[in-house]
Every structure is written in C-alpha cells, then in structure tokens.
Amino acid sequence: MENKRSTLAVILITSLFFLWGFAHNLDPILIPHLKRSFTLTTVQATLVDSAVFIAYFVMALPAGIIMKKYGYKSGIIIGLLIFSVGCYLFLPAAQVQSYNFFLAALFIIACGLTILETAANPYITLVGKPETSTFRLNLAQSFNGLAASLAPIIGGKLILVEGVSDSALAKMDLATQKSVLASEATSVQGPYFVLGTILVILAAVFYFIKLPDIRTNNEGTAKQSFWQVFKHKHLSWAIAAQFFYVGAQVSVFSLFILYATKSAGITDKEATYYLGVCGFAFLIGRFFTTFLMRFFKAQYLLVTYAFISALLCFVAIMASGITTVYAVIGICFFMSVMFPTIFSLGIKDLKEDTELGSSLIIMSIVGGAILPRFFGYLSDGTGNIQNGYYVPLVCFVVIMLFGLMGQKTTRKDIINQPNEIL
C-alpha cells in the first residue's frame, strides 16, 4: 500500500514539473504579444520577466517557512491555488487592457510557482526509496524540459493570433487602434482560464488523496547566523553564478521571438516553432550531459559548456540570417544543465549551513528579473537586438570562472553529485 502511495505521489509531483515549466515557457509568447498590444519598447516588454523573477526573490524564504510549518503536501496545495488565481486574473487584465494588471497577474503566478518549486524538488526525493531519489528527480526534470519544447508551439498557436498588420494599424486613428489591439489582447483569456482550472482540479486531487505528508524536523539544530553562511566562498560564488545563469537563460528564451524575427527575418509564428526547437535542445542537452557526468567531473563540463555558450553568443551577435537562430539553439543545448550543476557545486560540503545556502541560491534567480533589462537597454540603445547578446556572453564568462576556481571549497573537494536540484 505504501509503495502505491509513493508511486502516485511521484506521478502527481512530476505533473507539477511539467505545469510550471509550461507556465514559464509561455512567457516568451507573452512578451511579443503584449509588446504589440501595448506598443511597448523592448525594455518595457522585459518587465514580464521582472514581475516573474522578483516574485521568486520575495517568496523564496516565505515558501521555506510554509514548508516547515505546514508540510510539503500543504505547501503544494497552497502553491497550486495561488498559481491558479494568477491565471484567472488574466481574464480581467485582458478585458480592461492594462499592462500593469498583466504584470500583477504574472507576479501572483510566480509566487505560486516559487512555493511549488520549493516544495516539489525535495518532496520527490523524500517520497519513495532513498537509493532511487536521484532518478526520480531527474525523471521529473525531464518533464520540465518537455514543457519547454511544447509550450512555445501550443502557446504560439493559441495566443499569437493573426491580427491586423502594422501598416493597417498605422492608418487608423488612436481610438480604433486601441480597440483593435484590445481585441487581440483577449487571445490570452482562453489558454490561461484552462490552465487555471487544471490547477484547481489538481489542488483538489492533492487535498483528497492520501499521500505521505513529510515534514522536516530541525529541532535541536543550532541556529545559524545569516551572514555566517558566507564564510563558504564557493557558496558566494555559486550565488553569483546562479544570478548570472538565470539572467542568461531568461534573456535567451524570453526574448527569442523578438530576436529571431529581427536577426533572421522570420515571422512570429515561425519563431515560435524554432523556440520549441530551443526547448527540445534544452531537454536533449540535459539527458546527454547527465550521461556524460558518469565519466567527467561536473565542474569540467560546466567550464566547457560555458565557454562554448560564450562563443555561440558571439555568433548570435555577429552573424546574420538563420545562422543566428541555430547559434541560439546551440546555446540552449549547452546551458541546459548549468542550473543544477551550479546548485550542487554551491551546496557541497556546507553541512549545517546547507538549508540556508540552498535558499540563498534559489533567491539568486532574481537575476532573471534584472539582466534581461540590460539586454533590452542594449537592444534599444543601439537599435540592434543582436547586441543584447553581449549580456548572456558576460554571464557565461562568470559561470566559466565559477567552474574554474569559484567552486573550490576550503576543504578537500568531495566527489561531485550531478543534477540534484532544478
């Protein structure tokens, strides 16, 4: 009976990895859609990412408190319900055609996602046999990658509707333009209503089905000073590296459609299919590199992948035509395992500081709210979106430095454990 419960728990938790991966990878579709609907600059459009990743920074520690007080199962239900509320808010946001309303809805969605990710990653490792915990986590992560390849294609078909051409819009008066764009903006209502309903149903399933309600027990452990944890230099490096990595990943994925339409001269619809290829490359890269980690140390692969990614960024800046798209697809392949590798190297040998160190690395993904803005400033300031790729180029250089020297602990390095959390 207990084995059946554990199997059911794994299936349900794995569905969460897919759902939050799907939600995240709808953002690159939203950015060009909202940019057109509200006639935004590239910098203004990147506020979509800012709203999402600021929520991660704000909610990381409260999410941990929720887990400790109410348990992982309750935390998942709370996260799903908050996630669904954000989805439903897309309906009135589209109706009143308010960009700030959309940003608020995205912030609420991300608050729910933060709680879900904080709960699901450790929960899936604790449910079931300890010796197969890494397999369960990697299996769940693969569905996150699957969502990255499917969401742009599905979202592109449902959200990026064939609207009035820019030339036709230019001939309209302001009132007519606003009416036309408001009509186009409502295309988000259906997909997000369906997603919100699925989340409510899933929350009900978690509530009514009996699953292991695991809670951590930290009683008796010494209280650690917040600043004391920074005595671990490799943790400080990992926090910085993760900040830059997430900033690079968000810049690449979220701004891909805007980038590809300019650099390669393709349509929005064509760009969504290539974005799906980027997600597929990300998925394949994760599987392939996990296999390689059986033979090569994680930090060596991290350095190599970061170096190749930096070179591909240079191609994305200097090349033209479809070559630029292929360069970005390559970046997606090579950056696929950077998050879990940085995470595992950052928390190694922390001992009693592991919990706080993990929270700080999670909080560092606020880089996804900040660095895409610089991408936008470079693009708008130079009049060439390809120049924005100087931002991820710098990010990959920082990650390479972390792999070369930042990941070294003050003690003798222990054997690296690949892909423990994403």
Secondary structure, 3 states (H helix, E strand, C coil): CHHHHHHHHHHHHHHHHHHHHHHHCCHHHHHHHHHHHCCCCHHHHCHHHHHHHHHHHHHHHHHHHHHHHHCHHHHHHHHHHHHHHHHHCHHHHHHHCCHHHHHHHHHHHHHHHHHHHHHHHHHHHHCCCHHHHHHHHHHHHHHHHHHHHHHHHHHHHHHCCCCCCHHHHHCCCHHHHHHHHHHHHHHHHHHHHHHHHHHHHHHHHHHHCCCCCCCCCCCCCCCCCCHHHHHCHHHHHHHHHHHHHHHHHHHHHHCHHHHHHHHCCCCHHHHHHHHHHHHHHHHHHHHHHHHHCCCCCHHHHHHHHHHHHHHHHHHHHHCCCHHHHHHHHHHHHHCCCHHHHHHHHHHCCCHHHHHHHHHHHHHHHHHHHHHHHHHHHHHHHHCCHHHHHHHHHHHHHHHHHHHHHHCCCCCCCCCCCCCCCC
